[in-house]
């Protein structure tokens, strides 16, 4: 994913470098709309409302070779976070 960085530029980012701020931002949106929710409730919403994709993704292993693995093997929920207003 391309993301903004200082000095009005963009760069490619992946993994937790982009996932953490994206999920944190969506959690903040949920909490701003439903301020009485507990953190565990927000987590449950995030985990249950994701979108499942039956795809293989490229992963680099210890010897720097690349292999294809199911996304569901790399994600606890097997889903991608969803910020749709229809949650």
N, C-alpha and C positions, 0 to 999 in steps of 0.2 A: 504494500500500500504506500502511496506517496503521501507524505505528511509535511506540514510546514515546519520550518526551522528559522532561527533568527536571521535577520537581514533580508526579509522578504524572499526567501528561497524555499525550495522543496528538496526532499530526499526520499529515497526508498527506505522503508523500515519494515521489519517483520518480527514475528515472535512476540515475546513479552514486552519488547520496546514499544510496540504499538497496541498490543492487546490490553495491557494494564490500564493505560489512560482511556481507551475506548470503553471498557467495561466500567471503570470508575465513573466516567461521565454519564453513562446510561443509568448506573445506580443512583447518581446524584439527581438525574431527571425524575426517577421514580420517587425518591425521597422528597423532592420538592413538590411533587404532586400529591403524595401521600405521606406527610411528615410524621404520622403516628406509627408507621411501620417500623418494626424492629429490624436490625441488620440481618438476622436469620430469615426474616420474611422477604426482604429484598433479594437475598441470595436465592431463595426458593423460586421467586419470580424469574430471576435471571436464568437459573438452571432449567426451568420448565418451559420457558417461552422461546427458547432458541429455535433455530431452523436447522433441521437435519439435512445433510448432504451425503449422498452415497458416492464419495469421490476418493481417489487415491491422491496422495500428495508426496512430493519429493522430500526425502529426508537424507541428510548427510550423516553417515555413521563414523565411528572412531577412526577408521583408516582412510577417511575422506572420500570413500566411495558413496555414490548416491543410490538410494533404493526408493521404491514406491511402496507406501503403506496406506492402509485405509485411514482416513481422517479420524474415524471413530476410535481408532487405537491410540490417538494422540491427545484426545480431548476427554475429560472426565465425563461430560454429558453426551459427547458425540455430536454436539450441536455448535452452531455459531450464534453469538449473541444477537438479539433482535431488538431494535429500537423503534419498531413500528408503532404508530399511535393506536393501533388496534389491540394492544396487549390486554 
